Amino acid sequence: MWSHRPSFTITLLCASRVIHLRDWFLGRIPGWPLQAPNLRATRHAIASGGSVLDAIYVEPVAQPARMSVLICHGIAEVVTQWWPIQRLFADAGISSLVFDYSGYGRSTGRPSWTQCEQDGISAFQLLKRLAPRCPTSLLGFSLGTGVASAIVHRVEADRIILCAGFSSFRAAAHAAGIPRILSPLVPPIWNSEESLPQCKLPALIVHSTADRLFPIQMARDIMSWCGGDAELLLLDSGGHNEPFYKPSLSFWGPIIDRLMR
């Protein structure tokens, strides 16, 4: 798989730069600092191998958080864009940490699948220091579902939540338009059929019925491969990125409800 590393890095960097530029032009990237009543947002630098990651931690201030969540975000997102969702969590009494992978946003270094996994582990360790008394969940969105599934055995999480996920990186590439004849060029990584059967944590699989990128069958497959208690939640919440670009309680509310049970 070493031969796949340059193409993986170039693909992620190009996709992230192009979409980030589009989102900046459309006014989709909030500035810093981020402020809201009864919430506290702090920015952190995380050492991860040879990289330094940019991360934002949001917590309620009226009362201590009851839960904490590590957010592994999608392919072309940056931390400030998750502020509206982190607000929803904090309003419900849940603290959250979102981080940028190496080479994303202000994070230094270059992305590779092993580096993305190390980034997730390093971010999780920081979250446990920030919220040591809270049960902690891993939440992956889109690309982040591959990262979260890959590291779930290497961190002490209490739950895993996979939103808008894919069954394997190759399957995701095919869904995005890469012809199957080019499969040998796509790294055979982040295969949920291999990683999830050994996971005994409670798992919540969340997918939109209108997701035109990753088919619903992927979500059903992911749930069937989970080794612990698993729930599939199908929601009518718009297209693949709708829950991220236009967050609402119609998508995130059921997730919050299950976190707080």
C-alpha positions in Angstrom: 0.0 0.0 0.0 3.0 2.3 0.3 2.7 3.1 -3.4 -0.8 4.5 -2.8 0.5 7.2 -0.3 1.4 9.9 -2.8 -1.9 9.7 -4.7 -3.9 9.6 -1.4 -2.1 12.7 -0.1 -2.4 14.6 -3.3 -6.1 13.7 -3.6 -7.0 14.8 -0.1 -5.0 18.0 -0.3 -6.4 19.0 -3.7 -10.0 18.2 -2.7 -9.7 20.1 0.6 -8.1 23.1 -1.0 -10.7 23.4 -3.8 -13.7 22.9 -1.6 -12.3 25.1 1.1 -11.9 27.9 -1.4 -15.5 27.4 -2.6 -16.8 27.5 1.0 -14.8 30.6 1.7 -16.2 32.3 -1.4 -19.7 31.3 -0.3 -19.2 32.6 3.2 -19.4 29.2 4.8 -16.4 29.5 7.0 -16.9 31.3 10.3 -14.1 33.4 11.7 -12.5 33.1 15.2 -13.2 33.7 18.0 -16.5 31.9 18.3 -18.9 33.1 20.9 -22.3 32.3 22.2 -24.1 32.7 25.6 -23.5 29.9 28.1 -20.9 28.2 26.0 -17.1 28.4 26.0 -15.0 27.7 22.9 -11.2 27.3 23.2 -8.6 26.7 20.5 -5.9 24.1 21.0 -2.7 22.9 19.3 -2.2 19.1 19.4 1.1 17.4 18.8 0.6 14.4 16.5 3.8 12.7 15.3 5.6 15.4 13.3 2.4 17.5 12.9 0.7 20.1 15.0 -3.1 20.0 14.7 -5.6 22.8 15.0 -8.6 21.9 17.2 -11.6 23.6 18.8 -13.1 22.5 22.1 -16.7 23.7 23.0 -18.3 23.1 26.3 -21.3 24.4 28.3 -20.5 26.8 31.2 -23.8 26.8 33.1 -23.2 23.3 34.3 -20.6 20.6 33.7 -20.8 18.6 30.6 -22.4 15.2 31.0 -20.9 13.7 27.8 -18.0 14.4 25.5 -17.6 13.7 21.7 -14.6 13.6 19.5 -15.5 14.7 15.9 -13.6 13.2 13.0 -14.8 15.5 10.2 -15.2 15.0 6.4 -12.8 15.3 3.5 -12.8 19.1 2.9 -13.9 20.6 6.2 -12.1 22.8 8.7 -12.7 23.1 12.4 -14.6 26.5 12.5 -17.2 25.1 10.2 -18.3 22.7 12.9 -19.2 25.5 15.3 -23.0 25.4 14.7 -23.0 21.6 15.4 -20.8 22.0 18.5 -23.3 24.6 19.7 -26.1 22.1 19.4 -24.1 19.6 21.5 -23.1 22.2 24.1 -26.7 23.4 24.5 -27.6 19.9 25.3 -24.8 19.5 27.9 -22.3 17.7 25.6 -18.7 19.0 25.2 -17.0 18.3 21.9 -13.6 18.5 20.3 -13.1 18.8 16.5 -9.7 18.8 14.9 -8.2 19.3 11.5 -6.2 16.4 10.0 -2.5 17.1 9.2 -2.3 19.4 6.2 -5.8 20.7 6.7 -6.6 24.3 7.7 -4.0 25.5 10.2 -2.7 22.0 10.9 0.9 21.3 9.8 2.2 18.3 8.0 0.6 16.2 5.2 -2.3 13.8 5.3 -1.9 10.0 4.9 -4.3 7.4 6.2 -1.9 6.4 9.0 -1.3 10.1 9.8 -5.1 10.7 9.9 -5.5 7.8 12.3 -2.7 9.1 14.5 -4.3 12.6 14.4 -7.5 11.0 15.7 -5.7 9.2 18.5 -3.8 12.3 19.5 -7.0 14.4 19.5 -8.8 11.8 21.6 -6.1 11.9 24.2 -6.5 15.7 24.5 -10.3 15.4 24.8 -9.8 12.9 27.7 -7.6 15.5 29.4 -10.1 18.3 28.8 -13.1 16.2 30.0 -11.7 13.5 32.2 -14.9 12.6 34.0 -17.2 12.4 31.0 -18.1 9.3 28.9 -16.5 9.8 25.5 -17.9 9.0 22.1 -16.2 8.8 18.7 -18.2 10.5 16.0 -17.2 10.3 12.4 -18.8 12.2 9.5 -18.3 11.1 5.9 -14.5 10.6 5.5 -14.3 10.7 9.3 -16.2 7.5 9.6 -13.2 5.7 8.1 -10.9 7.3 10.6 -13.2 6.7 13.6 -13.7 3.0 12.7 -9.9 2.6 12.3 -9.0 4.0 15.7 -11.8 2.7 17.8 -9.7 -0.2 19.0 -6.8 2.1 20.0 -8.7 4.6 22.2 -10.9 4.1 25.3 -14.2 5.3 23.8 -17.6 4.4 25.2 -19.6 4.6 22.0 -19.1 5.1 18.2 -21.3 7.1 16.0 -20.9 6.9 12.2 -22.8 9.6 10.1 -23.0 9.6 6.3 -20.5 6.8 6.2 -19.0 4.4 3.7 -18.3 0.7 3.9 -14.7 1.0 2.6 -12.5 3.7 1.1 -12.5 1.9 -2.2 -16.3 1.7 -2.1 -16.4 5.4 -1.3 -14.2 6.2 -4.3 -16.4 4.2 -6.6 -19.5 6.0 -5.2 -17.7 9.3 -5.9 -17.2 8.3 -9.6 -13.9 6.5 -9.7 -14.4 3.5 -12.2 -13.9 0.1 -10.8 -11.3 -0.7 -13.4 -9.1 1.8 -11.5 -9.5 0.0 -8.1 -5.8 -0.9 -8.0 -5.0 2.8 -7.8 -7.2 3.3 -4.7 -5.7 2.2 -1.3 -7.6 -0.8 0.3 -8.0 1.0 3.6 -10.8 1.8 6.1 -12.8 -1.3 5.4 -15.6 -1.5 8.0 -16.1 -5.2 7.4 -12.6 -5.7 8.8 -12.5 -3.2 11.6 -16.0 -3.2 13.1 -16.7 -6.9 14.0 -14.1 -6.7 16.7 -15.7 -3.5 18.1 -17.9 -4.3 21.1 -19.0 -0.8 21.8 -22.6 0.5 21.2 -22.7 1.8 17.7 -25.1 4.3 16.1 -25.2 4.4 12.3 -26.9 7.5 10.9 -27.7 8.0 7.3 -29.9 10.3 5.2 -32.4 8.6 2.9 -31.6 11.4 0.4 -27.9 10.8 0.4 -26.9 10.5 -3.2 -23.2 10.0 -2.6 -23.2 6.9 -0.4 -26.2 4.6 -0.8 -28.3 3.4 2.1 -27.0 -0.1 1.6 -23.6 1.0 2.9 -25.2 2.0 6.2 -27.0 -1.3 6.4 -23.8 -3.2 5.8 -21.9 -1.1 8.4 -24.6 -1.9 11.0 -24.5 -5.6 10.2 -20.7 -5.7 10.7 -20.7 -4.1 14.1 -19.7 -6.5 16.8 -21.6 -4.8 19.6 -25.1 -3.4 20.0 -25.8 -1.4 16.8 -28.7 0.8 15.7 -29.3 2.1 12.2 -31.0 5.5 12.1 -32.3 6.5 8.7 -33.4 10.2 8.5 -35.0 12.3 5.9 -32.3 15.0 6.2 -31.4 16.0 2.7 -28.2 15.3 0.7 -24.9 13.9 1.9 -23.5 17.2 3.2 -26.8 18.8 4.3 -26.4 17.9 8.0 -23.0 19.7 7.9 -23.8 22.8 5.9 -27.3 23.2 7.3 -27.3 21.6 10.7 -30.6 21.1 12.4 -32.1 19.1 15.3 -33.9 17.0 12.7 -30.5 15.2 12.1 -28.5 16.0 15.2 -31.3 15.8 17.7 -31.7 12.0 17.6 -28.0 11.7 18.0 -28.0 14.0 21.0 -30.9 12.0 22.4 -29.1 8.8 22.2 -25.9 10.3 23.7 -27.8 11.5 26.7 -29.6 8.3 27.5 
